[in-house]
């Protein structure tokens, strides 16, 4: 029979899959001699068994649990349920990957009338016993019996009012006993049955409740965002209780071995004396910094520092710790690799290499794409703030770095709804809880009135790289009026505010944001990445500003310059329309001539910025009707004008109607049922060759002009949407002639190339034929994904793709991460056939996937020469490329 | 140096590519001892050289021509340009494949003032010489100098009027001399220069004109339709003239060694005494049947019959011949494999096997898909005609079999325009000429007032399988009023008429048509095909009527039954809309319940018809918005109603507006940018599982019911648009449960299968995974082509595909013939991976390509189990499958 229950001494840190992260680390800490309260773990496999068996605990499980409890009893010298010497237990979840606050915990399990009486006697503190009891009833009822804790909190609030106190600690043992009784009455009323008094029944129900908490909606949302598979399941950790609330020589806290915000090598954390852990984490009381413990209890503080050093040396990583001090004695309740901000992750990794703890390669592998993403977050333009003498309205805790601007909203549903509608919002809450995760993810930033740097809001925000100011106690939130007051100012829902999560500052106006500057450890790490990687990294940029930004981030060239974006600019759109609507060749040529000048300037600016680096320019791609007014709008106007003409018949109206009717007819003539697969890309070039000839001339004129001025220009002219070699042959032949002509006219030679997108399945399948002409390939994985799957991205993402991912029909959205089996297979065929025809053919990727780490791994595996992505993703691509190369070696 | 000119004795029938069909056969006939006037051929390669060299005759060509003319002079004992003993030449085109009437010919070349005088003396017939001369001037001017022959005909018509004659033969030598002079004056006036009198100059210009005629618009149209590559080029045949117009012992004719309409083994043809060949072909005079030659000149007739036998024995095929009788002496001017109607092709092939001339396999290979297509043409419902005592208004020549009904139109441009607009038209002409081909192709049928069975109209119509009644002399066409009179009835443009090309009957009303019945030789040939082929042939049918039709044509099962067609029927559409617009599950279930009943009946009818044969039923495929009103229509209505409400504000109008606004909102909500790649196929089944569950229930209920009644039902339930194995797994699992449930409820077991379409590139690429669940594959090559190429068929065919084929960017429309390199490669991968996973996996194809012979060859090569096509293509598929198997063997 499979072993279902592991005592801490039977496990170790490598057994994370089976015991969960918390269980494995508790075992590891026990085994390296740290003070851990005795306990054991019910494995994650039992969770799977539980769900496969129709949500029933497996037969015989409780027998194994009883045996393990016996072991704990021996260790602790107490007995579970013994009225005279009761062992109390904590029951906590713990999955392979940390899901902070997502799942449920029950503390003080084993209390009932008998054990209460015994404990009251043995502890000598009635107040402690009744405090523990009211906590236990509330938690157990909330987690196991489904009676919301808010109802208990409301009762408790009324009690405090009645007793005329504001702090929990001001309540007497009698008051707390009263609370316990009220709580029990509430359970009886809500559930129609009494509160279970048998400790073993309590334990069984709590174990099951932890398994149940694996599948709450909030846990599912979190796992989806974090890509944690649903089938992993959670373990259940059952452990002897120790108490931070037995008096003033007791306490509890959380700490990081280094600063998780900056990575600085300083003990970082908070604690509360005479409290249970939940008081710290939930942010109900604002805790004090860990450094104060030194003055409060030097012996315990020193012991704790020693534990921290031991753990960091052991795990070779920054640790996130939970501890409790029971009557002056330190107990470690949890350790795990600490979540960190982007800057912290980078600084930590670089520092630890310098400290000799880890290698460069380990440092590279340890930093996550999301860390860098966060590092590159925008910050508030301090010049602007200074010049305009702008002062923050208040300051809270700097809980998650980066700055954010958005409309204040006061609940998560509204935040999500507005964000989905394209609004930038800031979520403002008294405090957050796990039910708020969807709103937090939707928000630009988070502002809370209560809670410390390890409060729910702070931990979640840092994990997701969302700027957060927490514990901003000077703001008073009023959910009823949907507003908050701060220092005499009222901010209503919809008002724009700005927060600086790196300083804690809050502004009641819209501030301009600027990009992060990246240097120091970031530069060091990026340098290591560049040494490690074999894949090139280029950027997608359509203008000199983006080009320069990308260069700053380390781009080695432009992989995709989309020329049509230039056409949408307001000074050009009318000329583009003239070209489309031209009634004669002369009219069309005149419009093209006008565009030639502006395009030449466009390209010159980019070439200048990218001096010496290749610039891949894609010739026009979208269908021309994208440049015309929408059909529905025109139709509405025409119908209305027709009615107007019939009623009043003014000449001006008639003329307008005629004009609109002509435009409507043109738009109708250009209508396509599936424009994605219609007249666009190279097809346009064949039907309307003047347009791409103009573009090629503009590219070459700009290139020749700059080259003459000493700039090294390496244009790569890319023909999109090729599906048959003859399309490329036809267009490339015509454009080669244009390129040659410009060189002859200017007397300058430019090292240009012609190549093609591989974005049509047929192009990949016949890549050998296409490589006869194409001097380079660039995989357009967005279109390739659309056609390989037969998904129109515009439709699929709104209509069914989300459902597909939720139902696990697709492991993920293939527009975010390349589908290796289908799209990747086409890429493999394309690279193989292309290089068979043309040795060493340069192959890159320029879809959005070029900035996705997992997709970059695939590109490395397929032997591409480079990936190209948006400027802000360039560092991430450098990191992922290095990680891929390192993974490849091992 | 490459040899550019071949004397007839230097060539043979195998040199068709180099000498063209006519040249090769003239050489062959010379070499087997038949009476052929001496001559030689300028090769097709020279034509290519001519176009590659910028439309210039290659240097030195005319020297080779002079040498060859010298040889002809020796043979004929005459001299080109000799005033006393002039050799006259014909200059004719001749490409690899026959292009009847498409290219130009010049006869009587070498005439000028001097040779005329000499010929007048030597022939003793002034009339003949001047007749030849006026013909020569007209032809040469028309073909070489670009002066339209219609201008000469007009002059000639005036002359005849002036002379008071109606027949050309009534004109005297003097009259014809007058005509010649008028013609020369016309040339001088039109061209500003005189008519070239140097015979060598005439010869050089005429040779070049023949090359030029390769690239006329009409020739290009013809080649496109017949898929003859533009680069083949034409040869030029230069041959001594012989004369059918030297007097009453002279004549000229065309004949087939068997009846090209029926295949009957009877000499078939027509001739005219004292005429040149063009008189017969052009249909200007109505010729007499060849049989009359026996009475008119038995010796020549007997010699001709002997020649026919010799040629048929030599070529083992029915021959199409041209001959001239000059002063009682027979000359053969052309022989080629004769074009034939579908019935004739089949009868001939079967007869020749029975005569021992050819093998069964040769017979199969010789019959073309188009022949069968024609054989299966509809005919007039004679019962209806008899019951209603309908009489034809007149009768012409039965020139091309099959019946046609349509609106009378009087010119080819109108015919094409109306046909493009979806109208069925009948082209009515005095006579047709090569400029009419586009109108003939667009028409359902053709009716001409003049011309015989070998007239232009008849030959072209038979070639294309278009029903034709020719030479219907009782009709008088008036182009000015766009009408014709026939036996007192006036038919105006737009009036519907019916023609029977198999009998020559013309009806001035719309008659019902019924399908051809196929038996006799057709059955024999089909039997041989079935023996030869390895590929199965199924049909696409959505109802019992089509199923029965297909069974009659030899279908071995249904390869595609589209269930959505059933939903469009007017009694169901409202229920389907109710289902789509349902506001609750209960409403949706009620609609589905209604549909269940009708679908069960649909399937029962088909199963009954297909007793014992597999029936592949595809579950719903199109996006649901296809069942709702169009967005543009609704938008127009809503805007108009809004105005109306503002103006008058009636309650009824308001209510209607509200209703329409709701529908508009629904339609807008369902709008897709690219519906082809949106929410359809299996995606629908996952989002809305009730619909396919209903369909599966209907299939299984029908199957169980019929099975109980003794019918053998073999349903194959096909899930469309699968791109990822999980889609199939998900839906199939649900539907398997439904299928099992129905079997349990009814207590009947049915041998059903679940399978999938392979129509998404990803499905082909991951076919191994998909075959884990799919029990059969059916390639949906229409969608596969759309996605492999990234073409939306609806858009591509209108916007650029035609241009692509014309510009040779694509060899052909990939929606008509499978693209072997791209789509074929996906199919190859699909079959290979699918069968690797599931041994012997049944693979078929159900796109429209299943009825295209070249695509069927590919399917055979890929090892598919069957093709499926529309009922009327089933015999063609059987033939093509047999031809593929035979080609495979050799």
Interface residues (C-beta under 8 A of the other chain):
Chain A: X631 X632 X635 X636 X639 X640 X643 X672 X673 X674 X675 X676 X677 X678 X679 X683 X686 X687 X721 X723 X724 X726 X727 X730 X759 X760 X761 X762 X765 X766 X769 X783 X786 X787 X788 X789 X790 X791 X792 X794 X795 X796 X799 X800 X803 X804 X807 X808 X809 X810 X819 X821 X822 X823 X825 X826
Chain B: X631 X632 X635 X636 X639 X640 X643 X672 X673 X674 X675 X676 X677 X678 X679 X683 X686 X687 X721 X723 X724 X726 X727 X730 X759 X760 X761 X762 X765 X766 X769 X783 X786 X787 X788 X789 X790 X791 X792 X794 X795 X796 X799 X800 X803 X804 X807 X808 X809 X810 X819 X821 X822 X823 X825 X826
